[in-house]
Amino acid sequence: MQRIPRQQRAPIVIAILCIVITIVVMQLWLFTATMDAYLRRDASILVPAAAASLVCLALNVGLLLHLRRLDA
């Protein structure tokens, strides 16, 4: 794989950071909505919310691994 110069890596890192921040905000919103449903005794949303949160986690881990490969 060809090495990317530092000047070209900076915008990629900033874009990844923006995507990670967006995903974390979505997870925080998801957690808030899930807690609201749980306190209303509505258990039907718990499993889909947990699955969506795991997808968000997988996306963030994938972006972290991509960032590490970019730096290597």
N, C-alpha and C positions, 0 to 999 in steps of 0.2 A: 504494500500500500504506500502511496506517495505521501510524503510528509507535507502537511499544510503549514504555511508560514503563520507567524504569530498575528500579523495584521489581518489575516483572513479568518483566524480562529476566534477572535474577539466577538465579531457579530454572531457567530454560531453559538458561542457560550451565552451571550446575552439573550438570544432567542430561546435557548433551552431553559434559561432561568425564568423568562416570562411564561413559558408553557408550564413549568413546575409551579410557579406562583398561582397560575390559573387553576391548575388541578388541585392544589392545596386549598384554595378558596372554595372550590366545588365540594371537596371533602368536608370542609367545615360546615357548609350549608347542608350537606347531606346528613351530617351528624346532628345538626340542630333539628332538622325535619324529622329524623328518626327518633330523637329524644322526645319531641313533641307528640309524635304518634304513640310512643311507648307510654308516656304519662296519661294519654287519653285512653289507654288500654286497647289500642288498635295494633294487634300483633301481625296483621297481614303485610305490613310494609317492612318488617325487620329482615327477612331473608333477602328480598330484592335489594335492600339498602346495603346489606353486608356484601352481597355480590358486586354491587357497583363500587363499593369502597375497595374491594380487592382488585377490581379492574384499575382503579385510580392508583393503587399501590404498585401494581405491575407496570403501569405506564411510567411512574416516577422511577422505579428501579431500572427500567429499560433506558430511560434518559440518562440516569447516572452511569450505567455501563457504557453507553455511547460516549458520554463525556470522558470517561476514563480511557476508552480506545482512542479518542481524539487527542488526548494528551500524550499517549504512549508513542 
